[in-house]
Amino acid sequence: MPSLVAFNRQWNIGSDDFVFPEITEALVRISWVAFGVSVFVFHFPLACSTHNLTLHFLALLVINVITILLAIFTAVISARGTIMDSQPRRLLPRLLYIRLPIFIIEVALTILATVHAFRSTNGGEGCDFATIARVTIVLEWFLIATAIVGLFIVFHLTESDVEDGTTIAQKSWSRRMRIFKIGQDHSMRAALDDLAVLISSFFVDSDLVPSDVVAGLLLAYHSPNNQYPPVKEKEHENRPSWMNLKDAEYFLHHATCVYGWPTYILYNCGLKSIYRLFRKLQCCGRMRCAQGQSMVVEDNCCYCNTAAVILANEKRNIDLQFMSFRNRLYEVPFAVIADHDRKSIVITIRGSCSLIDLVTDLSLEDELMTVDVDQDATLSQDENIDRRGDVRVHRGMLRSARYVFDTLNKNKILNDLFISNPNYQLVVCGHSLGAGVGSLLTMLLKQEYPRVICYAFAPPGCVISEYGQDEMEKYVMSVVSGDDIVSRMSFQSLHRLRERVFQELMGCQRAKHEILIRGVYQLFFKYPWQDESLSGVPRLPDSPTADLESALLTRRSSYGSAEAANDPANDPSSRNPEHNKRLQLYVPGCTVYLSTVDGATNETWIDPKCLSDVKLSVSVLSDHLPAAVQKFLGSAPESSEEIVVVTSQPV
């Protein structure tokens, strides 16, 4: 940081990002030169008749030696200074100007050498120089192709004299989204444009390149100044009896198996499981459940997903009534199952599993539900949801919930099921995106089915605003495990994380390559490298870890001081006043937080506001997976050992 300015353009790379690429290039080219020299030593080309090829080959050796020296010098220059101070690296653009004509000459010589190598013969009996030279030239083309690909990755179409940072960011991300627009309809292209505008808002007024973000995240992760909202218990008066971990673990199975055959294979590794799935497939056929015909929409030609659901539930007494694997923008796959073991009609909604689902997840523009109440025939009858004020919900999830709701009504699925099973309980469940959609679907269904309940596993942290929680807590139970990043993700929390990254970068006095090496090293090894410069580093009283771990990357005084973090000028609200106009969205319903303490799972019913900041750890992604949620529920004190989740056990 700042991004490299060369050839009158800003690039998607910093002047301190050449350390690892140039060292790697130097090592690869040294290997190439060593191989080329060995060709001359063991297959002396002057004894052959391929003199033109020999001259071109020698020229390539000289060019590579010069490039090796320039690469080493570039790496040394790039390693100077700190992330924010690029002055010691001011010579780097000049090195790039020198390397450009050398690279052009290298390409031209490689073309000539290729022509002579593949046209010439071996040059006489016992002369294998041409054959071996061809191998060497192929390796040279690999080096050139790698350089061109790298140039394409870091190339930026924006000229350096453009002053409007917002325009630069929006145009840049819009261009990056073009590849995803291929073959998409108008609504998907419009959603991708909205997504580009949203992502660009995180990079306005900050000249950050991707490696700066990675280094900043490592700094924030190891920072001794990390402060997260404390876990506050929340008393829920008259919490329903169905809100317990035992029942949640049971219905997690339904939320998991709707992911289809990939999840079944993942949790049932082995040839036997694959063979059983293969036997269930019916190419261009119709799937039948145990006691009748099930309706399947847009499964693949072999009905792989439906077969996986049947196999995952073969130890349970269930009927598949309806399964939709239609995956369009704001149209999520879901299934309707009659669970006779629990006397429940289960609507299970799939979580994020495709690019379209990701676009739905990131539709963070909030939409007034109170406006929709006047326009929606169902919500207009709900007098409780907005008693305290305006209620905002996640736009993409609300539209997806309406799609599921309309599909159920169009096909009269629930009506038919309750005719044959009049005393059954209606249960909605889902994981990740499916959890957010399911919670909003519950609000739509409760008008006609007031006894509906919902289990939301690892829901996104941006589903509904505070004023809608009173009504949501009567029907929805959310399960959040460990350091799950998705349940802590909202527009505001991501911007606060951005500010934390920016503050750490501003306060850091170390080179980027050192931060990356040591930061990544500490992620995978418990004990950090010893550093003589860390002697006498004070221990933070509120920090549970040793200062050697948190101060590994730099001294506390040069890391990103608490004074800098508390500087009003660095406050996110002062730098981004528009963010205060957005209403904070939270995890829906009554939230139970599952954490591991001394190897045992701890259950805490919390206020969703505790999840308002992203907590950086090595398990931010793994704790979101269904297997992790199941592990937490399985080790909880209230979990029943009699309940077996089939999808996590080998068949």
C-alpha positions in Angstrom: 0.0 0.0 0.0 -0.4 2.2 -1.8 -0.9 0.3 -5.0 1.9 0.3 -7.6 1.8 3.1 -10.1 3.6 2.2 -13.3 3.1 2.9 -17.0 0.6 5.6 -16.0 -1.7 3.1 -14.3 -2.6 1.8 -10.9 -2.1 -1.9 -10.6 -3.8 -4.5 -8.4 -0.5 -5.1 -6.6 1.7 -3.1 -4.2 5.3 -2.3 -4.6 6.0 -4.6 -1.7 4.3 -7.6 -3.4 7.3 -8.6 -5.5 9.3 -10.4 -2.8 7.8 -13.9 -3.1 7.1 -13.8 -6.9 10.6 -12.5 -7.8 12.4 -15.0 -5.5 10.3 -17.8 -7.0 11.1 -16.6 -10.5 14.8 -16.4 -9.7 14.8 -19.9 -8.4 12.9 -21.3 -11.4 15.2 -19.5 -13.9 18.3 -20.7 -12.0 17.0 -24.2 -12.5 16.4 -23.5 -16.2 19.9 -22.0 -16.6 21.4 -25.0 -14.8 19.5 -27.4 -17.2 20.6 -25.3 -20.2 24.3 -25.4 -19.1 24.1 -29.1 -18.6 22.9 -29.4 -22.2 26.1 -27.7 -23.4 28.3 -29.7 -21.1 26.9 -33.2 -21.9 25.7 -32.5 -25.5 28.3 -30.1 -26.9 26.4 -28.3 -29.7 29.4 -26.9 -31.5 30.1 -30.4 -32.9 26.6 -30.4 -34.4 25.4 -28.6 -37.5 22.6 -26.7 -35.7 24.6 -23.5 -35.3 21.7 -21.1 -35.6 19.8 -22.9 -32.8 23.0 -22.8 -30.8 23.3 -19.1 -31.1 19.7 -18.5 -30.1 20.0 -20.9 -27.2 23.1 -19.1 -25.9 21.2 -15.8 -26.2 18.4 -17.2 -24.1 20.9 -18.3 -21.5 22.3 -14.8 -21.3 18.8 -13.2 -21.1 17.9 -15.5 -18.3 21.0 -14.7 -16.3 20.3 -11.0 -16.7 16.6 -11.6 -15.6 17.8 -13.6 -12.6 19.9 -10.7 -11.4 17.1 -8.2 -12.0 14.6 -10.5 -10.2 16.9 -10.7 -7.1 17.4 -7.0 -7.1 13.7 -6.4 -7.5 13.0 -8.7 -4.5 15.5 -6.8 -2.4 14.0 -3.4 -3.3 10.5 -4.7 -2.7 11.4 -5.9 0.8 12.3 -2.4 1.9 10.1 -0.2 4.1 6.8 -0.9 5.7 3.3 -1.5 4.2 2.3 2.2 4.4 5.7 3.7 3.6 6.5 3.0 0.0 9.3 5.7 -0.2 12.1 3.1 0.2 10.7 1.2 -2.8 10.5 4.2 -5.2 13.1 2.6 -7.5 10.9 -0.4 -8.2 8.9 1.1 -11.2 12.2 1.9 -12.9 13.2 -1.8 -12.6 10.0 -2.7 -14.2 10.7 -0.3 -17.1 14.1 -2.0 -17.5 12.6 -5.5 -17.5 9.9 -4.8 -20.1 12.3 -4.5 -23.1 14.3 -7.5 -21.8 11.1 -9.5 -21.6 10.2 -8.5 -25.2 13.6 -9.6 -26.4 13.3 -12.9 -24.5 9.9 -13.6 -26.2 11.4 -12.8 -29.6 14.4 -15.0 -29.1 12.2 -17.8 -27.8 10.1 -17.6 -31.0 13.2 -17.8 -33.2 14.7 -20.7 -31.1 11.3 -22.5 -31.3 11.3 -22.2 -35.1 14.9 -23.5 -35.5 14.5 -26.2 -32.9 11.4 -27.8 -34.4 12.6 -27.5 -38.0 16.1 -28.7 -37.6 17.3 -32.2 -37.4 19.7 -33.5 -34.7 22.6 -32.3 -36.7 24.4 -35.6 -37.4 25.0 -39.0 -35.9 25.4 -38.9 -32.1 24.1 -35.3 -31.8 21.0 -35.0 -29.6 21.3 -31.3 -29.0 18.2 -30.3 -31.0 16.0 -32.8 -29.2 17.1 -31.7 -25.8 16.9 -28.0 -26.8 13.2 -28.5 -27.6 12.5 -29.6 -24.1 14.4 -26.6 -22.8 12.5 -24.2 -25.0 9.2 -25.7 -23.9 10.2 -24.9 -20.3 11.1 -21.4 -21.5 7.6 -20.9 -22.9 6.2 -22.0 -19.6 8.1 -19.2 -17.9 6.8 -16.7 -20.4 3.2 -17.9 -20.0 3.4 -17.7 -16.3 4.7 -14.1 -16.5 1.8 -13.2 -18.9 -0.8 -14.8 -16.7 0.6 -12.9 -13.7 0.5 -9.6 -15.6 -3.1 -10.3 -16.6 -4.1 -10.9 -12.9 -2.6 -7.7 -11.6 -3.5 -5.5 -14.6 -5.8 -2.6 -13.7 -7.8 -0.8 -16.4 -8.0 2.4 -14.5 -5.6 5.2 -15.2 -3.7 6.7 -12.2 -5.0 10.2 -12.7 -8.6 9.3 -11.9 -9.5 11.1 -8.7 -12.9 9.7 -7.8 -12.2 6.7 -5.6 -15.9 5.6 -5.6 -15.9 5.5 -9.4 -12.6 3.6 -9.6 -13.8 1.0 -7.1 -17.2 0.5 -8.8 -15.8 0.2 -12.3 -13.1 -2.1 -11.2 -15.5 -4.5 -9.4 -18.1 -4.3 -12.2 -15.4 -5.4 -14.7 -14.4 -8.3 -12.4 -18.0 -9.5 -12.3 -18.3 -9.7 -16.1 -17.1 -13.2 -16.3 -20.0 -14.3 -14.0 -22.6 -12.6 -16.2 -22.0 -14.9 -19.1 -25.1 -16.9 -19.8 -27.1 -15.2 -17.0 -30.5 -13.5 -17.4 -31.2 -9.8 -16.9 -32.2 -10.1 -13.2 -29.0 -12.0 -12.4 -26.8 -9.4 -14.2 -28.6 -6.6 -12.3 -28.0 -8.4 -9.0 -24.3 -8.8 -9.9 -24.1 -5.1 -10.6 -25.6 -4.4 -7.2 -23.1 -6.8 -5.7 -20.2 -5.0 -7.3 -21.5 -1.6 -5.9 -21.7 -3.2 -2.5 -18.2 -4.7 -2.5 -16.7 -1.5 -3.9 -18.1 0.4 -0.9 -15.5 -1.5 1.3 -12.6 -0.2 -0.8 -13.6 3.5 -1.2 -11.0 6.0 0.1 -8.5 3.2 0.9 -5.8 2.3 -1.6 -5.6 -1.4 -0.6 -4.5 -4.3 -2.8 -5.5 -7.9 -2.0 -2.2 -8.7 -0.2 -2.7 -5.7 2.0 -6.1 -7.1 3.1 -4.5 -10.5 3.9 -1.7 -8.9 5.9 -4.2 -6.7 7.7 -6.4 -9.7 8.6 -3.3 -11.5 10.0 -2.4 -8.3 12.0 -5.9 -8.0 13.3 -6.0 -11.7 14.1 -2.8 -11.6 16.1 -3.4 -8.1 17.6 -3.1 -7.8 21.4 -5.8 -5.0 21.1 -8.6 -7.3 19.9 -11.8 -6.5 21.8 -15.0 -8.4 21.0 -18.5 -7.9 22.4 -18.8 -10.0 25.6 -21.1 -13.0 25.6 -24.2 -11.8 27.5 -26.8 -14.2 28.6 -30.4 -13.3 27.8 -33.3 -14.5 29.8 -36.2 -15.6 27.7 -39.3 -15.7 29.7 -41.5 -18.8 29.0 -39.1 -20.2 26.4 -41.0 -23.0 24.7 -40.0 -26.6 25.5 -39.3 -27.3 21.9 -36.3 -25.0 22.0 -33.8 -27.5 23.2 -30.6 -29.0 21.8 -31.9 -32.5 21.7 -34.7 -31.6 19.2 -32.3 -29.2 17.4 -29.8 -32.0 16.8 -32.6 -34.2 15.4 -33.8 -31.6 12.8 -30.2 -30.7 11.9 -30.2 -34.0 10.0 -33.1 -32.7 7.7 -31.2 -29.4 7.2 -28.1 -31.2 6.2 -29.4 -33.9 3.8 -31.2 -31.4 1.6 -27.8 -30.4 0.3 -28.0 -33.5 -1.9 -25.5 -36.0 -3.2 -22.3 -34.0 -2.6 -23.0 -33.9 1.2 -24.0 -37.5 1.2 -20.7 -38.5 -0.4 -18.8 -36.2 1.9 -20.2 -37.7 5.1 -20.4 -41.2 3.8 -17.0 -41.8 2.3 -16.5 -45.3 0.9 -17.1 -47.5 -2.0 -20.1 -49.1 -0.4 -21.9 -45.8 0.0 -21.1 -44.8 -3.5 -22.4 -48.2 -4.8 -25.6 -47.8 -2.9 -26.1 -44.3 -4.2 -25.5 -45.6 -7.7 -28.1 -48.3 -7.3 -30.7 -45.7 -6.3 -30.2 -43.6 -9.5 -32.8 -43.7 -12.2 -31.7 -42.1 -15.4 -34.6 -40.1 -16.9 -36.9 -41.8 -14.4 -39.2 -40.9 -11.6 -38.3 -41.4 -8.0 -40.8 -43.0 -5.6 -40.6 -42.8 -1.8 -41.6 -45.6 0.5 -45.4 -45.0 0.4 -46.2 -43.2 -2.8 -45.2 -40.8 -5.5 -43.1 -37.7 -4.6 -42.9 -34.6 -6.7 -39.4 -33.7 -7.7 -38.6 -30.4 -9.5 -35.4 -29.8 -11.5 -33.2 -32.6 -10.1 -30.5 -33.8 -12.5 -31.2 -36.5 -15.1 -30.3 -39.3 -12.7 -32.1 -37.9 -9.7 -28.9 -38.0 -7.7 -30.0 -35.5 -5.1 -33.3 -37.2 -4.4 -31.6 -40.6 -4.2 -29.1 -39.1 -1.6 -32.0 -37.8 0.5 -33.7 -41.2 0.4 -30.5 -43.0 1.5 -29.8 -40.4 4.3 -33.3 -41.0 5.7 -33.6 -44.7 5.3 -33.4 -45.3 9.1 -36.2 -42.9 9.7 -39.9 -43.3 9.0 -40.4 -40.4 6.5 -42.2 -39.7 3.3 -40.9 -37.3 0.7 -43.8 -35.2 -0.4 -42.1 -32.5 -2.5 -38.5 -31.7 -3.5 -37.4 -28.7 -5.5 -33.8 -28.3 -6.6 -34.6 -25.3 -8.7 -31.7 -22.8 -8.1 -32.2 -19.4 -9.6 -31.8 -15.9 -8.2 -33.9 -15.7 -5.1 -35.2 -19.2 -5.7 -33.6 -21.7 -3.3 -33.9 -25.5 -3.3 -36.1 -27.0 -0.6 -37.9 -30.1 0.4 -41.1 -31.0 2.3 -41.0 -34.2 4.3 -43.5 -36.0 6.5 -41.5 -37.2 9.5 -43.6 -39.9 11.2 -41.1 -40.5 13.9 -41.6 -37.0 15.2 -45.1 -36.5 13.9 -43.9 -33.4 12.0 -44.3 -31.9 8.6 -40.8 -30.6 7.9 -39.9 -27.9 5.4 -36.1 -27.9 5.0 -34.3 -25.3 2.9 -30.8 -25.7 1.5 -28.0 -23.3 2.3 -25.4 -21.7 0.1 -24.1 -24.1 -2.5 -23.6 -22.1 -5.7 -22.8 -18.7 -7.1 -26.5 -17.8 -7.2 -26.8 -18.5 -3.5 -23.8 -16.3 -2.8 -25.4 -13.4 -4.7 -28.5 -14.0 -2.6 -26.4 -14.0 0.6 -24.7 -10.7 -0.3 -27.9 -8.8 -1.1 -27.4 -6.7 2.0 -29.6 -3.8 1.0 -32.3 -3.9 3.6 -35.9 -3.6 2.7 -38.8 -2.3 4.8 -41.1 -5.1 5.7 -43.6 -2.6 6.9 -43.9 -1.3 3.3 -44.5 -4.9 2.2 -47.2 -5.5 4.8 -49.5 -3.1 2.9 -48.8 -4.9 -0.4 -48.7 -8.5 0.7 -52.0 -10.3 1.4 -50.4 -12.5 4.1 -48.2 -10.0 6.0 -50.9 -7.4 6.0 -52.8 -9.5 8.5 -49.9 -9.6 10.9 -50.3 -6.9 13.5 -47.5 -8.0 15.8 -44.4 -8.1 13.7 -43.9 -4.3 13.6 -45.5 -3.1 16.8 -42.4 -1.3 18.0 -41.4 0.3 14.8 -40.1 -0.3 11.3 -38.8 -3.8 10.7 -36.0 -4.4 8.1 -35.0 -7.7 6.8 -32.4 -9.1 4.4 -33.7 -8.4 0.9 -32.4 -11.6 -0.8 -33.6 -13.9 2.0 -37.1 -12.2 2.1 -37.5 -12.7 -1.7 -36.4 -16.4 -1.4 -38.8 -16.9 1.5 -41.6 -15.6 -0.6 -40.7 -17.9 -3.5 -40.9 -21.0 -1.2 -44.2 -19.6 0.3 -45.7 -19.1 -3.1 -44.6 -22.5 -4.3 -46.1 -24.3 -1.3 -49.4 -22.5 -1.8 -49.4 -23.0 -5.6 -49.0 -26.8 -5.3 -51.2 -27.0 -2.1 -48.5 -29.1 -0.6 -49.1 -28.3 3.1 -52.9 -28.6 2.7 -52.6 -32.1 1.3 -50.2 -33.2 4.0 -52.3 -31.9 6.9 -55.4 -33.6 5.4 -53.7 -37.0 5.8 -51.7 -35.9 9.0 -54.0 -33.5 10.8 -52.2 -33.5 14.2 -48.7 -33.1 12.9 -46.4 -30.2 13.9 -45.1 -27.9 11.1 -41.4 -27.5 11.4 -39.1 -25.3 9.3 -35.4 -25.8 9.3 -32.3 -24.8 7.4 -28.6 -24.2 7.5 -26.7 -21.0 6.6 -28.7 -19.3 3.9 -31.5 -21.8 4.4 -31.7 -20.8 8.1 -32.2 -17.1 7.2 -34.8 -18.0 4.5 -36.5 -20.4 6.9 -36.9 -17.9 9.7 -38.5 -15.4 7.3 -40.7 -18.1 5.8 -41.9 -18.9 9.3 -43.1 -15.3 9.7 -45.1 -15.8 6.5 -46.5 -19.2 7.5 -47.6 -18.3 11.0 -50.7 -16.5 9.8 -52.2 -19.8 8.6 -50.2 -22.2 10.8 -49.8 -20.5 14.2 -48.1 -23.5 15.7 -45.2 -23.4 13.2 -41.7 -23.5 14.6 -38.2 -23.0 13.1 -34.7 -24.4 13.8 -32.1 -22.1 12.2 -28.6 -23.5 12.2 -25.7 -21.2 11.7 -27.9 -18.4 10.3 -26.4 -15.3 8.8 -26.0 -12.3 11.1 -28.1 -10.0 8.9 -31.6 -11.4 8.8 -33.9 -9.1 10.8 -33.7 -5.8 12.7 -34.1 -5.4 16.5 -37.8 -4.4 16.4 -38.8 -7.6 14.6 -37.1 -9.9 17.2 -39.9 -9.9 19.7 -42.2 -11.7 17.4 -39.4 -13.8 15.8 -38.4 -15.2 19.2 -41.7 -16.9 19.6 -41.2 -19.1 16.6 -37.5 -19.3 15.8 -34.5 -21.0 17.6 -31.1 -20.1 16.1 -28.0 -22.2 16.8 -24.6 -20.5 16.5 -21.4 -22.5 17.1 -17.9 -21.4 17.9 -16.4 -18.5 15.9 -18.8 -18.9 12.9 -18.1 -15.9 10.7 -21.4 -16.1 8.8 -23.5 -15.6 12.0 -21.4 -12.5 12.7 -21.6 -11.1 9.2 -23.5 -8.0 8.5 -23.0 -4.8 6.5 -21.9 -3.0 9.7 -19.7 -5.8 11.0 -17.8 -6.1 7.7 -17.2 -2.3 7.7 -15.9 -2.5 11.3 -13.6 -5.3 10.3 -12.4 -3.2 7.4 -11.6 -0.3 9.8 -9.7 -2.7 12.1 -7.6 -3.9 9.2 -6.9 -0.3 8.1 -5.9 0.7 11.6 -3.6 -2.2 12.0 -1.9 -1.4 8.7 -1.5 2.2 9.7 0.1 1.3 13.0 2.4 -1.5 11.7 6.1 -0.9 11.3 7.1 -4.2 9.7 7.5 -5.2 6.1 4.6 -7.1 4.4 6.6 -10.2 3.6 7.6 -10.6 7.2 4.0 -10.3 8.3 2.8 -12.9 5.8 5.5 -15.4 6.7 5.2 -15.1 10.5 1.4 -14.6 10.5 0.8 -17.7 8.4 3.4 -19.7 10.4 1.6 -18.9 13.7 -1.7 -20.0 12.3 -0.5 -23.6 11.9 2.0 -23.9 14.7 1.2 -23.4 18.4 4.5 -22.0 19.5 5.8 -18.9 17.7 9.3 -18.1 16.6 11.4 -16.5 19.2 12.4 -12.9 18.5 15.1 -11.1 20.5 13.3 -7.8 19.8 10.3 -9.1 21.8 12.0 -9.2 25.1 10.3 -7.1 27.8 7.0 -6.9 25.9 4.3 -6.3 28.5 1.4 -8.7 28.8 -2.1 -7.4 28.3 -4.2 -8.0 31.5 -7.3 -8.9 29.5 -5.5 -11.1 27.0 -5.8 -14.9 27.6 -2.8 -15.6 25.4 0.9 -14.9 25.9 2.4 -11.7 24.5 4.9 -13.7 22.5 2.0 -15.0 20.5 0.3 -11.7 20.0 3.5 -9.7 19.6 5.1 -12.2 17.3 4.6 -10.0 14.2 5.9 -6.8 15.8 6.3 -4.9 19.0 3.2 -3.6 20.6 4.4 0.0 20.2 4.7 -0.6 16.5 1.9 -3.0 16.0 -1.1 -0.7 16.1 -1.5 0.9 19.4 -4.6 1.2 21.4 -4.3 5.0 21.2 -4.6 4.8 17.4 -7.5 2.4 17.7 -9.3 4.9 20.0 -8.5 7.9 17.9 -11.8 9.6 17.0 -10.4 10.4 13.6 -10.2 6.6 12.9 -13.8 5.9 14.1 -15.7 4.1 11.4 -18.8 6.2 11.9 -16.9 9.4 11.4 -15.2 8.2 8.3 -18.3 6.6 6.8 -21.4 8.6 8.1 -23.6 6.9 5.5 -23.2 3.6 7.4 -25.0 5.0 10.4 -28.2 5.3 8.3 -28.4 1.6 7.9 -30.3 -0.3 10.6 -28.4 -3.1 12.2 -29.6 -6.6 11.3 -29.2 -9.6 13.6 -29.5 -13.4 13.9 -33.2 -14.3 14.0 -35.1 -15.5 17.1 -33.9 -17.0 20.4 -30.2 -17.6 19.9 -28.2 -20.4 21.6 -24.5 -20.0 21.5 -22.4 -23.3 21.6 -18.8 -23.0 22.6 -16.1 -25.3 23.7 -14.7 -24.8 27.2 -12.0 -27.3 28.4 -13.1 -29.8 25.8 -16.8 -29.7 26.8 -19.6 -27.9 24.9 -21.1 -25.0 26.8 -24.7 -23.9 26.0 -25.5 -20.2 26.5 -28.7 -18.4 25.4 -27.4 -15.0 24.3 -28.5 -11.6 23.0 -27.9 -11.5 19.2 -26.1 -8.2 19.7 -23.1 -10.2 21.1 -22.6 -11.4 17.5 -22.3 -7.9 16.0 -18.5 -8.1 15.3 -16.5 -10.7 13.2 -14.3 -12.7 15.5 -11.1 -13.7 13.7 -9.8 -17.2 14.4 -8.6 -20.3 12.4 -12.1 -21.8 12.7 -14.2 -19.0 11.4 -15.1 -21.1 8.3 -15.0 -24.6 9.7 -17.4 -23.7 12.6 -20.0 -22.8 10.0 -20.1 -26.2 8.4 -23.0 -28.6 9.2 -20.5 -31.1 10.5 -19.2 -28.6 13.1 -22.7 -27.7 14.2 -23.5 -31.3 14.6 -20.3 -31.9 16.6 -21.2 -29.1 19.0 -24.8 -30.4 19.4 -23.6 -34.0 19.7 -21.2 -33.1 22.6 -23.7 -30.8 24.4 -25.0 -32.1 27.8 -28.6 -32.2 26.6 -27.9 -34.2 23.5 -29.4 -37.6 23.3 -27.2 -40.5 22.4 -30.1 -42.3 20.9 -30.5 -39.9 18.0 -28.3 -40.8 15.1 -27.7 -38.4 12.3 -27.3 -40.6 9.3 -25.5 -38.1 7.1 -22.5 -38.0 9.4 -22.0 -41.7 9.8 -20.6 -44.1 7.2 -23.3 -46.3 5.7 
